[in-house]
């Protein structure tokens, strides 16, 4: 019974079943970025590939944010301390992801995003919530 359910999920909701490796995330974004110059912003944003990549980025951001909020709720030191007005630029994140060591390239993008943010916004030594 499990196999048909997994097959159904894999066909209709692949992002639930398969994590996107960092190298794939970067290469897929690099492949669609040139299209942005030829399309209106809303046309570009509505492309299926762009929607899928935005969803992956959103998933990474949400997991990262949830980890920080959980640490704060538990009165523990969060994994990193980004400023409230942090301005994330996709090109900066892609460049940082490309610079990660080879073993990070095969890891899920959500993990790599967390590492990028941890490296970019370390907490002070005495940080608590």
GUKE-542047 format. One record per atom (N, C-alpha, C, O): residue number from 0; x, y, z. Coordinates in steps of 0.2 Angstrom, whole numbers, always signed. Last residue first. Example, Ala and Ser with C-alpha at 12.3 -4.5 7.8 and 13.67 -1.06 7.14 Angstrom:
REM GUKE-542047
    nr      c1      c2      c3
     1     +64     -11     +35
     1     +68      -5     +36
     1     +64      +0     +39
     1     +67      +6     +40
     0     +66     -28     +39
     0     +62     -22     +39
     0     +66     -16     +39
     0     +71     -17     +42
REM end
This chain:
REM GUKE-542047
    nr      c1      c2      c3
   128     +93    +173    +115
   128     +87    +175    +112
   128     +88    +182    +110
   128     +83    +185    +107
   127    +109    +177    +118
   127    +103    +173    +121
   127     +97    +177    +118
   127     +96    +183    +119
   126    +126    +179    +116
   126    +119    +180    +113
   126    +115    +175    +116
   126    +116    +169    +117
   125    +140    +180    +118
   125    +135    +181    +124
   125    +128    +181    +122
   125    +124    +183    +126
   124    +146    +180    +105
   124    +147    +175    +110
   124    +142    +175    +116
   124    +140    +169    +118
   123    +134    +185     +92
   123    +139    +186     +97
   123    +140    +181    +102
   123    +135    +177    +103
   122    +131    +174     +78
   122    +128    +177     +84
   122    +134    +179     +89
   122    +140    +176     +88
   121    +134    +177     +61
   121    +135    +174     +67
   121    +133    +178     +73
   121    +132    +184     +73
   120    +129    +179     +47
   120    +126    +182     +53
   120    +128    +178     +59
   120    +123    +176     +62
   119    +136    +171     +37
   119    +135    +178     +36
   119    +133    +182     +42
   119    +135    +188     +43
   118    +135    +158     +43
   118    +142    +161     +41
   118    +141    +168     +41
   118    +145    +172     +43
   117    +121    +156     +43
   117    +125    +156     +49
   117    +132    +159     +48
   117    +134    +162     +53
   116    +118    +157     +29
   116    +116    +162     +34
   116    +119    +162     +41
   116    +121    +167     +43
   115    +125    +146     +25
   115    +126    +153     +22
   115    +124    +158     +27
   115    +128    +163     +28
   114    +118    +136     +32
   114    +125    +137     +33
   114    +127    +144     +30
   114    +131    +148     +34
   113    +105    +137     +26
   113    +106    +138     +33
   113    +113    +140     +35
   113    +115    +144     +39
   112    +108    +134     +13
   112    +105    +140     +15
   112    +106    +142     +22
   112    +109    +148     +24
   111    +111    +120     +15
   111    +116    +125     +13
   111    +114    +132     +14
   111    +118    +136     +16
   110     +99    +115     +19
   110    +105    +115     +23
   110    +110    +120     +21
   110    +113    +123     +26
   109     +91    +118      +7
   109     +89    +120     +14
   109     +95    +120     +19
   109     +96    +125     +23
   108     +98    +110      -3
   108     +99    +117      -3
   108     +96    +120      +4
   108     +99    +125      +6
   107    +106     +95      +3
   107    +100     +99      +2
   107    +101    +106      +2
   107    +104    +109      +6
   106    +122     +92      -4
   106    +118     +93      +2
   106    +111     +96      -1
   106    +112    +100      -5
   105    +131     +93     -14
   105    +127     +88     -15
   105    +121     +88      -9
   105    +117     +84      -9
   104    +139    +104     -10
   104    +135    +105     -16
   104    +130     +99     -17
   104    +125    +100     -20
   103    +146    +101      +2
   103    +140    +104      +3
   103    +136    +105      -4
   103    +130    +106      -4
   102    +158     +95      -4
   102    +153     +91      +0
   102    +146     +94      +2
   102    +141     +91      +3
   101    +164    +106      -9
   101    +161    +101     -14
   101    +156     +97     -10
   101    +151     +95     -13
   100    +160    +121      +0
   100    +165    +116      -2
   100    +161    +110      -6
   100    +154    +110      -5
    99    +153    +136      -8
    99    +153    +131      -2
    99    +157    +125      -5
    99    +158    +124     -11
    98    +152    +144     -18
    98    +158    +144     -15
    98    +158    +139      -9
    98    +164    +138      -6
    97    +138    +143     -22
    97    +144    +141     -26
    97    +150    +140     -23
    97    +154    +136     -25
    96    +133    +150     -11
    96    +131    +143     -12
    96    +137    +140     -17
    96    +139    +134     -15
    95    +137    +163     -14
    95    +139    +160      -8
    95    +138    +153      -8
    95    +142    +149      -6
    94    +130    +165     -26
    94    +137    +166     -26
    94    +140    +162     -20
    94    +145    +159     -20
    93    +116    +164     -21
    93    +119    +159     -26
    93    +127    +159     -27
    93    +130    +154     -27
    92    +116    +175     -13
    92    +115    +168     -10
    92    +118    +163     -15
    92    +121    +158     -13
    91    +118    +185     -22
    91    +122    +185     -16
    91    +122    +177     -13
    91    +127    +174     -12
    90    +106    +184     -30
    90    +113    +183     -33
    90    +118    +182     -28
    90    +123    +178     -29
    89     +96    +187     -21
    89     +97    +180     -24
    89    +104    +179     -26
    89    +107    +174     -25
    88     +99    +195      -6
    88     +99    +196     -13
    88    +100    +189     -16
    88    +105    +186     -14
    87     +91    +201      +9
    87     +94    +195      +5
    87     +93    +196      -3
    87     +88    +197      -5
    86     +94    +211     +21
    86     +92    +212     +14
    86     +95    +206     +10
    86    +101    +206      +8
    85     +89    +213     +37
    85     +93    +209     +32
    85     +90    +209     +25
    85     +84    +208     +25
    84     +83    +220     +48
    84     +82    +223     +41
    84     +87    +219     +36
    84     +89    +223     +31
    83     +86    +212     +59
    83     +79    +212     +57
    83     +78    +215     +50
    83     +73    +214     +46
    82    +101    +203     +56
    82     +97    +209     +58
    82     +90    +209     +55
    82     +89    +205     +50
    81    +103    +186     +61
    81    +103    +191     +56
    81     +99    +197     +59
    81     +95    +196     +63
    80    +111    +176     +70
    80    +108    +182     +72
    80    +108    +187     +66
    80    +111    +192     +67
    79    +110    +158     +71
    79    +113    +164     +69
    79    +109    +170     +71
    79    +103    +169     +73
    78    +104    +149     +80
    78    +110    +146     +76
    78    +113    +152     +72
    78    +119    +152     +71
    77    +102    +156     +97
    77    +100    +154     +90
    77    +106    +152     +85
    77    +111    +154     +87
    76    +103    +149    +113
    76    +107    +153    +108
    76    +104    +151    +101
    76    +105    +145     +99
    75     +87    +148    +120
    75     +93    +146    +119
    75     +97    +150    +114
    75     +93    +155    +111
    74     +74    +149    +124
    74     +78    +153    +128
    74     +86    +150    +127
    74     +90    +150    +131
    73     +65    +143    +116
    73     +68    +139    +121
    73     +73    +142    +125
    73     +76    +139    +129
    72     +62    +154    +107
    72     +57    +152    +112
    72     +59    +147    +117
    72     +57    +147    +123
    71     +74    +154    +101
    71     +73    +160    +105
    71     +67    +158    +110
    71     +67    +160    +116
    70     +74    +142     +94
    70     +79    +143     +99
    70     +77    +149    +104
    70     +78    +148    +110
    69     +62    +144     +86
    69     +62    +139     +91
    69     +67    +140     +96
    69     +66    +139    +102
    68     +67    +154     +78
    68     +62    +156     +82
    68     +61    +151     +88
    68     +59    +152     +93
    67     +77    +147     +71
    67     +79    +153     +75
    67     +74    +155     +80
    67     +75    +156     +86
    66     +70    +138     +64
    66     +75    +136     +69
    66     +77    +141     +74
    66     +78    +140     +80
    65     +62    +146     +56
    65     +59    +142     +61
    65     +64    +139     +67
    65     +62    +139     +73
    64     +71    +151     +47
    64     +68    +155     +52
    64     +65    +151     +58
    64     +65    +154     +63
    63     +75    +139     +41
    63     +80    +143     +44
    63     +76    +147     +49
    63     +79    +148     +55
    62     +62    +135     +35
    62     +66    +131     +40
    62     +71    +135     +44
    62     +72    +133     +50
    61     +60    +147     +27
    61     +55    +145     +32
    61     +59    +140     +37
    61     +58    +141     +43
    60     +71    +146     +18
    60     +70    +152     +22
    60     +66    +150     +28
    60     +67    +152     +34
    59     +68    +134     +11
    59     +74    +135     +15
    59     +74    +140     +20
    59     +76    +140     +25
    58     +56    +137      +6
    58     +56    +132     +10
    58     +62    +132     +14
    58     +62    +131     +21
    57     +59    +147      -3
    57     +55    +149      +2
    57     +55    +143      +8
    57     +55    +145     +14
    56     +67    +140     -12
    56     +70    +145      -8
    56     +66    +147      -2
    56     +68    +148      +3
    55     +57    +132     -17
    55     +63    +129     -14
    55     +66    +134      -9
    55     +68    +132      -4
    54     +49    +142     -23
    54     +46    +137     -18
    54     +52    +134     -14
    54     +51    +134      -8
    53     +57    +146     -33
    53     +55    +151     -27
    53     +52    +147     -22
    53     +53    +149     -16
    52     +58    +135     -41
    52     +64    +137     -37
    52     +62    +142     -32
    52     +65    +142     -26
    51     +44    +134     -45
    51     +47    +129     -41
    51     +54    +131     -38
    51     +55    +129     -32
    50     +43    +146     -52
    50     +39    +145     -46
    50     +42    +139     -42
    50     +42    +140     -36
    49     +52    +144     -62
    49     +54    +150     -57
    49     +49    +149     -51
    49     +52    +150     -45
    48     +46    +134     -69
    48     +53    +133     -66
    48     +54    +138     -61
    48     +57    +137     -55
    47     +34    +140     -73
    47     +34    +134     -68
    47     +41    +133     -65
    47     +41    +132     -59
    46     +32    +158     -72
    46     +35    +152     -76
    46     +35    +146     -71
    46     +37    +147     -65
    45     +29    +169     -65
    45     +24    +164     -66
    45     +26    +158     -70
    45     +22    +153     -72
    44     +40    +178     -66
    44     +38    +175     -59
    44     +33    +169     -60
    44     +33    +165     -56
    43     +39    +182     -79
    43     +45    +178     -77
    43     +43    +174     -70
    43     +44    +168     -70
    42     +27    +189     -79
    42     +28    +183     -83
    42     +34    +179     -81
    42     +33    +173     -81
    41     +30    +199     -70
    41     +25    +195     -68
    41     +25    +188     -73
    41     +24    +183     -70
    40     +41    +206     -77
    40     +42    +203     -70
    40     +37    +198     -69
    40     +38    +192     -66
    39     +42    +202     -94
    39     +39    +206     -89
    39     +40    +203     -82
    39     +40    +196     -82
    38     +57    +195    -102
    38     +50    +195    -100
    38     +48    +200     -95
    38     +52    +203     -91
    37     +70    +196    -104
    37     +66    +196    -110
    37     +58    +196    -108
    37     +54    +196    -113
    36     +77    +195     -92
    36     +78    +201     -96
    36     +73    +201    -102
    36     +72    +207    -104
    35     +74    +182     -87
    35     +71    +188     -84
    35     +72    +195     -88
    35     +68    +199     -87
    34     +81    +173     -94
    34     +74    +174     -96
    34     +71    +181     -93
    34     +67    +184     -96
    33     +93    +172     -87
    33     +93    +176     -93
    33     +86    +177     -96
    33     +85    +182     -99
    32     +88    +164     -76
    32     +90    +171     -75
    32     +90    +175     -81
    32     +87    +180     -82
    31     +88    +150     -78
    31     +82    +154     -79
    31     +83    +162     -79
    31     +79    +166     -81
    30    +101    +145     -75
    30     +98    +144     -82
    30     +92    +148     -83
    30     +90    +150     -89
    29    +103    +149     -62
    29    +107    +152     -68
    29    +104    +151     -74
    29    +105    +155     -79
    28     +94    +140     -56
    28     +93    +147     -56
    28     +97    +151     -62
    28     +94    +155     -65
    27    +100    +128     -59
    27     +93    +129     -62
    27     +92    +137     -62
    27     +89    +139     -66
    26    +112    +129     -52
    26    +112    +128     -59
    26    +105    +130     -63
    26    +105    +133     -68
    25    +107    +130     -39
    25    +111    +135     -42
    25    +111    +135     -49
    25    +110    +140     -53
    24    +101    +117     -37
    24     +97    +124     -36
    24    +101    +129     -40
    24     +98    +133     -43
    23    +111    +109     -40
    23    +106    +109     -44
    23    +102    +115     -43
    23    +100    +118     -48
    22    +119    +111     -28
    22    +122    +112     -35
    22    +117    +113     -40
    22    +117    +117     -45
    21    +111    +107     -18
    21    +113    +114     -19
    21    +115    +116     -26
    21    +113    +121     -29
    20     +97     +96     -22
    20    +104     +97     -20
    20    +106    +105     -22
    20    +103    +108     -26
    19     +81     +96     -16
    19     +85     +98     -21
    19     +92     +99     -19
    19     +93    +103     -14
    18     +73     +81     -11
    18     +76     +87      -9
    18     +81     +89     -15
    18     +84     +85     -18
    17     +58     +73     -14
    17     +65     +74     -16
    17     +68     +81     -14
    17     +65     +86     -16
    16     +45     +74     -10
    16     +49     +68      -9
    16     +56     +68     -11
    16     +60     +64      -8
    15     +40     +86     -11
    15     +39     +83      -5
    15     +43     +77      -4
    15     +44     +75      +1
    14     +42     +89     -24
    14     +46     +93     -19
    14     +45     +90     -12
    14     +49     +91      -8
    13     +33     +82     -32
    13     +40     +79     -31
    13     +44     +83     -26
    13     +48     +80     -23
    12     +18     +78     -32
    12     +21     +83     -28
    12     +29     +81     -27
    12     +31     +79     -21
    11     +15     +69     -42
    11     +11     +75     -42
    11     +14     +80     -37
    11     +12     +86     -38
    10     +25     +58     -41
    10     +22     +61     -48
    10     +19     +68     -47
    10     +21     +72     -51
     9     +27     +56     -28
     9     +33     +58     -32
     9     +30     +61     -39
     9     +34     +65     -41
     8     +14     +53     -24
     8     +17     +59     -21
     8     +23     +61     -26
     8     +24     +67     -27
     7     +12     +41     -31
     7      +7     +46     -32
     7     +11     +53     -30
     7     +11     +58     -33
     6     +22     +33     -25
     6     +22     +35     -32
     6     +18     +41     -34
     6     +20     +45     -37
     5     +18     +33     -12
     5     +24     +36     -13
     5     +25     +38     -21
     5     +27     +43     -22
     4      +6     +25     -14
     4      +5     +32     -11
     4     +12     +36     -13
     4     +12     +42     -14
     3     +11     +13     -19
     3      +7     +17     -23
     3      +6     +24     -21
     3      +6     +29     -25
     2     +19      +9      -8
     2     +22     +10     -14
     2     +17     +15     -19
     2     +20     +19     -21
     1     +10      +6      +3
     1     +14     +12      +3
     1     +17     +14      -3
     1     +18     +20      -5
     0      +4      -6      +0
     0      +0      +0      +0
     0      +4      +6      +0
     0      +2     +11      -3
REM end
